Amino acid sequence: MALVTSAVMQTDVGMVRPRNEDAAYADPQGRFAIVADGMGGHGAGDVASAMAVELLRAHLEGEADRLAAYARSPRPAGREAIAARLRAAVEGANHAVYERSVREPDKHQMGTTLEVMVMCGPEALIAHVGDSRSYLLREGLLTQLTEDHSVAETMRRAGTMDDATAAVSPMRSVLSNAIGVTPEVSVDLIAVALHPGDRLLLCSDGLHDYFTRDEVGLHLTGRAPTIGLARLIEQARARGGHDNITGIVIEARGRAAATAPIMIDDGEGDGDAAGEGAVDAADDDAITTPVAVPLPLSGVSDVSVANFVDRSLREQSRPHPLPPRRR
């Protein structure tokens, strides 16, 4: 039978930023949750994140009947239909944010990350763009479900940068994909079959940057989600609070069959096939802040990119990301 879910949300401006450019929404009925971390020139990141959250919220509220029908009779075709419509909604949000950034000079190059979790009967469907993250907590073990859309992570997965170097590289801070930066965006979709007692965490980098996975898991285990999330926010502030800090914890109750996290095939032949297992969780203990590299990556040495990023980290507080990855 379908799981019953509930969600708690908290967002904090942090210790450094003059305002909160994160936006988030947790559906009171536990049907979906959204986290967006805005960035861009002239402080327009809050506009981009708010637009993305509102557009996805409106879409998902309009999908209530379809989601309920799938929960009553979960079948692969129904899940694929929901996934396709969610992908289209994220792409629509990207187009809307991009068009406004082009139309209004004071919002030029604004953008946002986007993390969306939708309950589909016994499963959670996650749409992911950028370096905000989704995690699954099951029986005290925390698994990172999403892959950061950063230059360092792309190079690590391609084998051109080892894990240890990627963990400290300034290119961890350079986003390769975000909402609203270019006319097209790449969207990762992940389906996770949930167990009773599972918890999902959606969060901006202002939260996950300050913790190891084990630390996050400890905070969310053995206590109410509201208390665990509040302690994560408090410790992120105590450890520097360099960025806005946002998290949503979704708790599942009821009965569900056990399966591993799977990637939704986008029809382009590049996604992981269903049943191939969970997304790898990269080591991530260092603090990052997204910065832009206004250079094409091809033909530019790693040293040149790293030097530019080093300067940008000193000179910029919330710049925009690179154009999205081409698949």
Short mmCIF file of the C-alpha atoms (twelve columns), coordinates in Angstrom:
data_MODEL
# 
_entry.id   MODEL 
# 
loop_
_atom_site.group_PDB 
_atom_site.id 
_atom_site.type_symbol 
_atom_site.label_atom_id 
_atom_site.label_alt_id 
_atom_site.label_comp_id 
_atom_site.label_asym_id 
_atom_site.label_seq_id 
_atom_site.Cartn_x 
_atom_site.Cartn_y 
_atom_site.Cartn_z 
_atom_site.pdbx_PDB_model_num 
ATOM 1   C CA . MET A 1   0.000  0.000  0.000   1 
ATOM 2   C CA . ALA A 2   1.033  3.630  -0.354  1 
ATOM 3   C CA . LEU A 3   3.152  5.150  2.344   1 
ATOM 4   C CA . VAL A 4   2.017  8.018  4.517   1 
ATOM 5   C CA . THR A 5   4.534  10.866 4.562   1 
ATOM 6   C CA . SER A 6   5.063  14.081 6.499   1 
ATOM 7   C CA . ALA A 7   7.579  16.873 6.013   1 
ATOM 8   C CA . VAL A 8   9.292  19.524 8.124   1 
ATOM 9   C CA . MET A 9   11.184 22.504 6.723   1 
ATOM 10  C CA . GLN A 10  13.595 25.097 8.060   1 
ATOM 11  C CA . THR A 11  15.573 27.859 6.360   1 
ATOM 12  C CA . ASP A 12  18.068 30.304 7.830   1 
ATOM 13  C CA . VAL A 13  19.971 33.260 6.381   1 
ATOM 14  C CA . GLY A 14  23.230 32.041 7.948   1 
ATOM 15  C CA . MET A 15  25.979 34.191 9.434   1 
ATOM 16  C CA . VAL A 16  27.365 35.995 6.361   1 
ATOM 17  C CA . ARG A 17  24.768 36.672 3.664   1 
ATOM 18  C CA . PRO A 18  22.734 39.901 3.900   1 
ATOM 19  C CA . ARG A 19  19.543 38.122 2.825   1 
ATOM 20  C CA . ASN A 20  18.216 34.645 2.205   1 
ATOM 21  C CA . GLU A 21  18.342 33.624 -1.468  1 
ATOM 22  C CA . ASP A 22  17.179 30.085 -0.741  1 
ATOM 23  C CA . ALA A 23  13.523 29.246 -1.345  1 
ATOM 24  C CA . ALA A 24  11.678 26.114 -0.251  1 
ATOM 25  C CA . TYR A 25  8.240  24.600 0.132   1 
ATOM 26  C CA . ALA A 26  7.007  21.513 1.971   1 
ATOM 27  C CA . ASP A 27  3.504  20.390 1.064   1 
ATOM 28  C CA . PRO A 28  1.399  20.181 4.256   1 
ATOM 29  C CA . GLN A 29  0.033  16.819 3.083   1 
ATOM 30  C CA . GLY A 30  3.522  15.412 2.525   1 
ATOM 31  C CA . ARG A 31  2.986  14.944 -1.214  1 
ATOM 32  C CA . PHE A 32  6.046  16.898 -2.364  1 
ATOM 33  C CA . ALA A 33  8.913  19.140 -1.266  1 
ATOM 34  C CA . ILE A 34  11.073 21.691 -3.101  1 
ATOM 35  C CA . VAL A 35  14.420 23.352 -2.310  1 
ATOM 36  C CA . ALA A 36  16.089 26.006 -4.491  1 
ATOM 37  C CA . ASP A 37  19.351 27.872 -3.867  1 
ATOM 38  C CA . GLY A 38  19.453 31.100 -5.873  1 
ATOM 39  C CA . MET A 39  22.481 32.836 -7.336  1 
ATOM 40  C CA . GLY A 40  23.150 35.654 -9.758  1 
ATOM 41  C CA . GLY A 41  24.154 39.214 -10.440 1 
ATOM 42  C CA . HIS A 42  22.671 42.151 -8.509  1 
ATOM 43  C CA . GLY A 43  21.268 39.859 -5.839  1 
ATOM 44  C CA . ALA A 44  18.626 38.390 -8.128  1 
ATOM 45  C CA . GLY A 45  19.193 34.880 -6.861  1 
ATOM 46  C CA . ASP A 46  16.228 35.189 -4.528  1 
ATOM 47  C CA . VAL A 47  14.026 36.008 -7.532  1 
ATOM 48  C CA . ALA A 48  15.222 32.960 -9.457  1 
ATOM 49  C CA . SER A 49  14.756 30.560 -6.542  1 
ATOM 50  C CA . ALA A 50  11.325 31.940 -5.651  1 
ATOM 51  C CA . MET A 51  10.179 31.659 -9.271  1 
ATOM 52  C CA . ALA A 52  11.366 28.065 -9.569  1 
ATOM 53  C CA . VAL A 53  9.705  26.984 -6.325  1 
ATOM 54  C CA . GLU A 54  6.404  28.661 -7.151  1 
ATOM 55  C CA . LEU A 55  6.266  27.222 -10.670 1 
ATOM 56  C CA . LEU A 56  6.993  23.683 -9.463  1 
ATOM 57  C CA . ARG A 57  4.563  24.053 -6.583  1 
ATOM 58  C CA . ALA A 58  1.765  25.076 -8.956  1 
ATOM 59  C CA . HIS A 59  2.582  22.179 -11.275 1 
ATOM 60  C CA . LEU A 60  2.591  19.568 -8.511  1 
ATOM 61  C CA . GLU A 61  -0.611 20.830 -6.940  1 
ATOM 62  C CA . GLY A 62  -2.181 20.429 -10.369 1 
ATOM 63  C CA . GLU A 63  -0.908 16.841 -10.521 1 
ATOM 64  C CA . ALA A 64  -2.678 15.755 -7.318  1 
ATOM 65  C CA . ASP A 65  -5.222 13.514 -9.074  1 
ATOM 66  C CA . ARG A 66  -2.593 11.861 -11.258 1 
ATOM 67  C CA . LEU A 67  -0.355 11.168 -8.243  1 
ATOM 68  C CA . ALA A 68  -3.271 9.740  -6.274  1 
ATOM 69  C CA . ALA A 69  -4.201 7.469  -9.180  1 
ATOM 70  C CA . TYR A 70  -0.652 6.171  -9.408  1 
ATOM 71  C CA . ALA A 71  -0.571 5.549  -5.648  1 
ATOM 72  C CA . ARG A 72  -3.671 3.376  -5.971  1 
ATOM 73  C CA . SER A 73  -2.190 1.400  -8.856  1 
ATOM 74  C CA . PRO A 74  1.581  1.884  -9.211  1 
ATOM 75  C CA . ARG A 75  2.760  0.679  -12.612 1 
ATOM 76  C CA . PRO A 76  5.912  1.457  -14.635 1 
ATOM 77  C CA . ALA A 77  3.972  3.308  -17.335 1 
ATOM 78  C CA . GLY A 78  2.363  5.561  -14.739 1 
ATOM 79  C CA . ARG A 79  5.696  6.344  -13.129 1 
ATOM 80  C CA . GLU A 80  7.266  7.167  -16.483 1 
ATOM 81  C CA . ALA A 81  4.367  9.495  -17.302 1 
ATOM 82  C CA . ILE A 82  4.759  11.342 -14.010 1 
ATOM 83  C CA . ALA A 83  8.529  11.533 -14.519 1 
ATOM 84  C CA . ALA A 84  8.095  12.962 -18.018 1 
ATOM 85  C CA . ARG A 85  5.699  15.638 -16.774 1 
ATOM 86  C CA . LEU A 86  8.010  16.514 -13.876 1 
ATOM 87  C CA . ARG A 87  10.955 16.854 -16.260 1 
ATOM 88  C CA . ALA A 88  8.860  19.119 -18.494 1 
ATOM 89  C CA . ALA A 89  7.874  21.260 -15.486 1 
ATOM 90  C CA . VAL A 90  11.518 21.718 -14.462 1 
ATOM 91  C CA . GLU A 91  12.441 22.617 -18.037 1 
ATOM 92  C CA . GLY A 92  9.541  25.077 -18.076 1 
ATOM 93  C CA . ALA A 93  10.821 26.703 -14.895 1 
ATOM 94  C CA . ASN A 94  14.263 26.973 -16.468 1 
ATOM 95  C CA . HIS A 95  12.784 28.707 -19.513 1 
ATOM 96  C CA . ALA A 96  10.781 31.146 -17.380 1 
ATOM 97  C CA . VAL A 97  13.748 32.139 -15.221 1 
ATOM 98  C CA . TYR A 98  16.025 32.455 -18.246 1 
ATOM 99  C CA . GLU A 99  13.545 34.599 -20.185 1 
ATOM 100 C CA . ARG A 100 13.142 36.964 -17.250 1 
ATOM 101 C CA . SER A 101 16.910 37.252 -16.815 1 
ATOM 102 C CA . VAL A 102 17.191 38.241 -20.478 1 
ATOM 103 C CA . ARG A 103 14.242 40.624 -20.304 1 
ATOM 104 C CA . GLU A 104 15.271 42.473 -17.114 1 
ATOM 105 C CA . PRO A 105 18.864 43.804 -17.078 1 
ATOM 106 C CA . ASP A 106 19.098 43.889 -13.275 1 
ATOM 107 C CA . LYS A 107 18.466 40.135 -13.239 1 
ATOM 108 C CA . HIS A 108 21.012 39.215 -15.887 1 
ATOM 109 C CA . GLN A 109 22.585 35.770 -15.326 1 
ATOM 110 C CA . MET A 110 20.445 34.953 -12.301 1 
ATOM 111 C CA . GLY A 111 19.884 31.266 -11.672 1 
ATOM 112 C CA . THR A 112 19.125 28.664 -9.065  1 
ATOM 113 C CA . THR A 113 19.656 25.070 -8.114  1 
ATOM 114 C CA . LEU A 114 16.499 22.972 -7.848  1 
ATOM 115 C CA . GLU A 115 15.689 19.882 -5.809  1 
ATOM 116 C CA . VAL A 116 12.169 18.443 -6.063  1 
ATOM 117 C CA . MET A 117 10.818 15.368 -4.258  1 
ATOM 118 C CA . VAL A 118 7.424  13.934 -5.236  1 
ATOM 119 C CA . MET A 119 5.678  11.037 -3.482  1 
ATOM 120 C CA . CYS A 120 4.482  8.498  -6.056  1 
ATOM 121 C CA . GLY A 121 2.691  5.817  -4.082  1 
ATOM 122 C CA . PRO A 122 5.417  3.662  -2.463  1 
ATOM 123 C CA . GLU A 123 8.193  5.650  -4.160  1 
ATOM 124 C CA . ALA A 124 9.806  9.057  -4.073  1 
ATOM 125 C CA . LEU A 125 10.624 10.666 -7.415  1 
ATOM 126 C CA . ILE A 126 13.401 13.272 -7.260  1 
ATOM 127 C CA . ALA A 127 14.286 15.898 -9.875  1 
ATOM 128 C CA . HIS A 128 17.760 17.387 -9.424  1 
ATOM 129 C CA . VAL A 129 19.602 20.357 -10.954 1 
ATOM 130 C CA . GLY A 130 22.739 21.920 -9.458  1 
ATOM 131 C CA . ASP A 131 24.544 21.212 -6.188  1 
ATOM 132 C CA . SER A 132 21.695 21.129 -3.708  1 
ATOM 133 C CA . ARG A 133 21.273 17.520 -2.619  1 
ATOM 134 C CA . SER A 134 18.895 14.721 -1.695  1 
ATOM 135 C CA . TYR A 135 19.811 12.048 0.847   1 
ATOM 136 C CA . LEU A 136 18.105 8.857  2.020   1 
ATOM 137 C CA . LEU A 137 18.344 7.814  5.670   1 
ATOM 138 C CA . ARG A 138 17.520 4.136  6.203   1 
ATOM 139 C CA . GLU A 139 18.220 2.263  9.439   1 
ATOM 140 C CA . GLY A 140 20.823 4.809  10.489  1 
ATOM 141 C CA . LEU A 141 22.713 4.751  7.175   1 
ATOM 142 C CA . LEU A 142 22.712 7.943  5.093   1 
ATOM 143 C CA . THR A 143 23.083 7.647  1.305   1 
ATOM 144 C CA . GLN A 144 23.568 10.568 -1.069  1 
ATOM 145 C CA . LEU A 145 21.084 10.081 -3.906  1 
ATOM 146 C CA . THR A 146 22.067 12.957 -6.183  1 
ATOM 147 C CA . GLU A 147 25.246 13.828 -8.043  1 
ATOM 148 C CA . ASP A 148 26.535 17.406 -7.768  1 
ATOM 149 C CA . HIS A 149 26.470 19.257 -11.066 1 
ATOM 150 C CA . SER A 150 29.915 20.751 -10.577 1 
ATOM 151 C CA . VAL A 151 33.058 20.743 -12.684 1 
ATOM 152 C CA . ALA A 152 35.036 18.807 -10.085 1 
ATOM 153 C CA . GLU A 153 32.392 16.086 -9.824  1 
ATOM 154 C CA . THR A 154 32.156 15.814 -13.612 1 
ATOM 155 C CA . MET A 155 35.938 15.397 -13.833 1 
ATOM 156 C CA . ARG A 156 35.963 12.881 -10.977 1 
ATOM 157 C CA . ARG A 157 33.349 10.696 -12.635 1 
ATOM 158 C CA . ALA A 158 35.174 10.979 -15.960 1 
ATOM 159 C CA . GLY A 159 38.381 9.756  -14.303 1 
ATOM 160 C CA . THR A 160 40.369 12.933 -14.972 1 
ATOM 161 C CA . MET A 161 40.459 13.874 -11.274 1 
ATOM 162 C CA . ASP A 162 40.835 11.452 -8.374  1 
ATOM 163 C CA . ASP A 163 38.545 11.459 -5.346  1 
ATOM 164 C CA . ALA A 164 41.057 13.088 -3.014  1 
ATOM 165 C CA . THR A 165 41.787 15.939 -5.427  1 
ATOM 166 C CA . ALA A 166 38.108 16.482 -6.234  1 
ATOM 167 C CA . ALA A 167 37.298 16.756 -2.533  1 
ATOM 168 C CA . VAL A 168 39.504 19.860 -2.160  1 
ATOM 169 C CA . SER A 169 39.533 21.277 -5.697  1 
ATOM 170 C CA . PRO A 170 38.276 24.859 -6.157  1 
ATOM 171 C CA . MET A 171 36.355 23.486 -9.142  1 
ATOM 172 C CA . ARG A 172 33.980 21.866 -6.662  1 
ATOM 173 C CA . SER A 173 32.532 25.364 -6.430  1 
ATOM 174 C CA . VAL A 174 31.929 25.751 -10.163 1 
ATOM 175 C CA . LEU A 175 28.458 24.630 -11.196 1 
ATOM 176 C CA . SER A 176 28.068 23.002 -14.589 1 
ATOM 177 C CA . ASN A 177 24.261 23.055 -14.575 1 
ATOM 178 C CA . ALA A 178 21.593 25.293 -13.043 1 
ATOM 179 C CA . ILE A 179 18.082 26.611 -13.616 1 
ATOM 180 C CA . GLY A 180 17.787 29.807 -15.657 1 
ATOM 181 C CA . VAL A 181 21.369 30.266 -16.855 1 
ATOM 182 C CA . THR A 182 20.858 29.065 -20.440 1 
ATOM 183 C CA . PRO A 183 17.788 28.260 -22.571 1 
ATOM 184 C CA . GLU A 184 18.164 24.505 -21.943 1 
ATOM 185 C CA . VAL A 185 18.856 22.555 -18.777 1 
ATOM 186 C CA . SER A 186 19.818 18.978 -17.941 1 
ATOM 187 C CA . VAL A 187 17.553 17.312 -15.351 1 
ATOM 188 C CA . ASP A 188 18.464 14.214 -13.336 1 
ATOM 189 C CA . LEU A 189 15.494 12.068 -12.300 1 
ATOM 190 C CA . ILE A 190 15.813 9.412  -9.593  1 
ATOM 191 C CA . ALA A 191 13.145 7.055  -8.256  1 
ATOM 192 C CA . VAL A 192 13.569 5.571  -4.784  1 
ATOM 193 C CA . ALA A 193 11.344 2.810  -3.418  1 
ATOM 194 C CA . LEU A 194 10.808 3.696  0.245   1 
ATOM 195 C CA . HIS A 195 10.603 1.574  3.392   1 
ATOM 196 C CA . PRO A 196 8.597  2.421  6.511   1 
ATOM 197 C CA . GLY A 197 10.792 4.575  8.726   1 
ATOM 198 C CA . ASP A 198 12.840 6.026  5.856   1 
ATOM 199 C CA . ARG A 199 13.690 9.703  5.906   1 
ATOM 200 C CA . LEU A 200 14.642 11.888 2.977   1 
ATOM 201 C CA . LEU A 201 16.648 15.093 3.352   1 
ATOM 202 C CA . LEU A 202 16.583 17.798 0.673   1 
ATOM 203 C CA . CYS A 203 19.043 20.617 1.386   1 
ATOM 204 C CA . SER A 204 21.039 23.479 -0.054  1 
ATOM 205 C CA . ASP A 205 24.840 23.467 -0.007  1 
ATOM 206 C CA . GLY A 206 24.756 25.887 2.907   1 
ATOM 207 C CA . LEU A 207 23.738 22.872 4.977   1 
ATOM 208 C CA . HIS A 208 25.548 19.900 3.453   1 
ATOM 209 C CA . ASP A 209 28.868 21.755 3.094   1 
ATOM 210 C CA . TYR A 210 29.407 21.662 6.854   1 
ATOM 211 C CA . PHE A 211 28.876 17.968 7.537   1 
ATOM 212 C CA . THR A 212 30.101 14.530 6.642   1 
ATOM 213 C CA . ARG A 213 27.415 12.042 5.677   1 
ATOM 214 C CA . ASP A 214 27.867 10.247 8.982   1 
ATOM 215 C CA . GLU A 215 27.240 13.459 10.912  1 
ATOM 216 C CA . VAL A 216 24.049 14.185 8.993   1 
ATOM 217 C CA . GLY A 217 22.854 10.625 9.584   1 
ATOM 218 C CA . LEU A 218 23.511 10.876 13.326  1 
ATOM 219 C CA . HIS A 219 21.533 14.109 13.611  1 
ATOM 220 C CA . LEU A 220 18.535 12.643 11.801  1 
ATOM 221 C CA . THR A 221 18.528 9.284  13.606  1 
ATOM 222 C CA . GLY A 222 16.691 8.582  16.864  1 
ATOM 223 C CA . ARG A 223 15.007 11.957 17.247  1 
ATOM 224 C CA . ALA A 224 12.062 13.841 15.769  1 
ATOM 225 C CA . PRO A 225 12.789 15.257 12.280  1 
ATOM 226 C CA . THR A 226 12.079 18.788 13.519  1 
ATOM 227 C CA . ILE A 227 14.723 18.476 16.244  1 
ATOM 228 C CA . GLY A 228 17.296 16.817 13.997  1 
ATOM 229 C CA . LEU A 229 16.916 19.459 11.285  1 
ATOM 230 C CA . ALA A 230 17.054 22.295 13.822  1 
ATOM 231 C CA . ARG A 231 20.329 20.915 15.207  1 
ATOM 232 C CA . LEU A 232 21.828 20.680 11.724  1 
ATOM 233 C CA . ILE A 233 20.904 24.315 11.052  1 
ATOM 234 C CA . GLU A 234 22.305 25.384 14.426  1 
ATOM 235 C CA . GLN A 235 25.611 23.589 13.873  1 
ATOM 236 C CA . ALA A 236 25.939 24.915 10.309  1 
ATOM 237 C CA . ARG A 237 25.675 28.412 11.748  1 
ATOM 238 C CA . ALA A 238 28.138 27.599 14.518  1 
ATOM 239 C CA . ARG A 239 30.647 26.244 11.995  1 
ATOM 240 C CA . GLY A 240 30.605 29.466 9.977   1 
ATOM 241 C CA . GLY A 241 27.218 29.813 8.278   1 
ATOM 242 C CA . HIS A 242 28.900 31.071 5.096   1 
ATOM 243 C CA . ASP A 243 25.726 30.627 3.064   1 
ATOM 244 C CA . ASN A 244 21.973 30.465 3.440   1 
ATOM 245 C CA . ILE A 245 20.968 27.178 5.080   1 
ATOM 246 C CA . THR A 246 17.847 25.264 4.052   1 
ATOM 247 C CA . GLY A 247 16.618 21.736 4.661   1 
ATOM 248 C CA . ILE A 248 13.448 19.667 4.374   1 
ATOM 249 C CA . VAL A 249 13.083 16.268 6.052   1 
ATOM 250 C CA . ILE A 250 10.400 13.883 4.755   1 
ATOM 251 C CA . GLU A 251 9.477  10.883 6.893   1 
ATOM 252 C CA . ALA A 252 7.728  7.784  5.479   1 
ATOM 253 C CA . ARG A 253 5.375  5.586  7.501   1 
ATOM 254 C CA . GLY A 254 3.411  2.525  6.443   1 
ATOM 255 C CA . ARG A 255 4.341  -0.471 4.304   1 
ATOM 256 C CA . ALA A 256 6.339  -0.696 1.080   1 
ATOM 257 C CA . ALA A 257 8.364  -3.218 -0.909  1 
ATOM 258 C CA . ALA A 258 12.156 -2.963 -0.740  1 
ATOM 259 C CA . THR A 259 14.102 -2.014 -3.848  1 
ATOM 260 C CA . ALA A 260 17.248 -0.006 -4.493  1 
ATOM 261 C CA . PRO A 261 17.313 3.592  -5.751  1 
ATOM 262 C CA . ILE A 262 17.129 3.644  -9.556  1 
ATOM 263 C CA . MET A 263 17.734 6.228  -12.243 1 
ATOM 264 C CA . ILE A 264 14.838 7.081  -14.538 1 
ATOM 265 C CA . ASP A 265 15.805 6.501  -18.175 1 
ATOM 266 C CA . ASP A 266 15.387 9.776  -20.059 1 
ATOM 267 C CA . GLY A 267 15.179 8.050  -23.433 1 
ATOM 268 C CA . GLU A 268 18.584 9.346  -24.532 1 
ATOM 269 C CA . GLY A 269 20.486 6.201  -23.622 1 
ATOM 270 C CA . ASP A 270 22.752 7.880  -21.077 1 
ATOM 271 C CA . GLY A 271 20.952 7.264  -17.802 1 
ATOM 272 C CA . ASP A 272 21.429 4.296  -15.510 1 
ATOM 273 C CA . ALA A 273 19.031 1.467  -16.264 1 
ATOM 274 C CA . ALA A 274 16.385 0.626  -13.676 1 
ATOM 275 C CA . GLY A 275 17.685 -1.705 -11.014 1 
ATOM 276 C CA . GLU A 276 21.401 -0.962 -11.506 1 
ATOM 277 C CA . GLY A 277 21.704 0.312  -7.962  1 
ATOM 278 C CA . ALA A 278 22.155 3.498  -6.014  1 
ATOM 279 C CA . VAL A 279 23.891 6.639  -7.187  1 
ATOM 280 C CA . ASP A 280 27.455 6.858  -5.910  1 
ATOM 281 C CA . ALA A 281 27.960 9.249  -3.003  1 
ATOM 282 C CA . ALA A 282 31.121 11.323 -3.458  1 
ATOM 283 C CA . ASP A 283 33.186 12.263 -0.445  1 
ATOM 284 C CA . ASP A 284 32.307 15.827 0.476   1 
ATOM 285 C CA . ASP A 285 33.618 17.365 3.653   1 
ATOM 286 C CA . ALA A 286 34.896 20.736 2.402   1 
ATOM 287 C CA . ILE A 287 33.007 24.038 2.193   1 
ATOM 288 C CA . THR A 288 32.150 25.504 -1.198  1 
ATOM 289 C CA . THR A 289 30.438 28.536 -2.695  1 
ATOM 290 C CA . PRO A 290 29.319 28.419 -6.364  1 
ATOM 291 C CA . VAL A 291 31.285 30.665 -8.706  1 
ATOM 292 C CA . ALA A 292 31.278 31.202 -12.456 1 
ATOM 293 C CA . VAL A 293 33.967 30.572 -15.016 1 
ATOM 294 C CA . PRO A 294 33.161 32.680 -18.106 1 
ATOM 295 C CA . LEU A 295 35.373 30.462 -20.263 1 
ATOM 296 C CA . PRO A 296 34.664 27.292 -22.237 1 
ATOM 297 C CA . LEU A 297 36.091 24.272 -20.453 1 
ATOM 298 C CA . SER A 298 37.368 22.674 -23.622 1 
ATOM 299 C CA . GLY A 299 40.889 23.808 -24.458 1 
ATOM 300 C CA . VAL A 300 41.451 25.443 -21.081 1 
ATOM 301 C CA . SER A 301 43.939 23.824 -18.723 1 
ATOM 302 C CA . ASP A 302 42.923 22.729 -15.252 1 
ATOM 303 C CA . VAL A 303 45.494 25.131 -13.803 1 
ATOM 304 C CA . SER A 304 43.991 28.104 -15.673 1 
ATOM 305 C CA . VAL A 305 40.484 27.255 -14.531 1 
ATOM 306 C CA . ALA A 306 41.632 26.699 -10.948 1 
ATOM 307 C CA . ASN A 307 43.497 30.029 -10.892 1 
ATOM 308 C CA . PHE A 308 40.430 31.853 -12.145 1 
ATOM 309 C CA . VAL A 309 38.246 30.169 -9.553  1 
ATOM 310 C CA . ASP A 310 40.709 31.064 -6.801  1 
ATOM 311 C CA . ARG A 311 40.404 34.736 -7.775  1 
ATOM 312 C CA . SER A 312 36.642 34.480 -8.051  1 
ATOM 313 C CA . LEU A 313 36.327 32.944 -4.606  1 
ATOM 314 C CA . ARG A 314 38.063 35.992 -3.176  1 
ATOM 315 C CA . GLU A 315 36.202 38.564 -5.258  1 
ATOM 316 C CA . GLN A 316 32.647 37.264 -5.659  1 
ATOM 317 C CA . SER A 317 29.995 36.291 -3.161  1 
ATOM 318 C CA . ARG A 318 27.183 34.759 -5.236  1 
ATOM 319 C CA . PRO A 319 27.995 34.641 -8.945  1 
ATOM 320 C CA . HIS A 320 26.217 32.562 -11.562 1 
ATOM 321 C CA . PRO A 321 27.193 29.056 -12.704 1 
ATOM 322 C CA . LEU A 322 28.538 27.651 -15.938 1 
ATOM 323 C CA . PRO A 323 26.154 26.614 -18.724 1 
ATOM 324 C CA . PRO A 324 24.688 23.134 -18.203 1 
ATOM 325 C CA . ARG A 325 26.391 19.939 -19.252 1 
ATOM 326 C CA . ARG A 326 25.577 18.638 -22.711 1 
ATOM 327 C CA . ARG A 327 24.527 15.009 -22.666 1 
# 
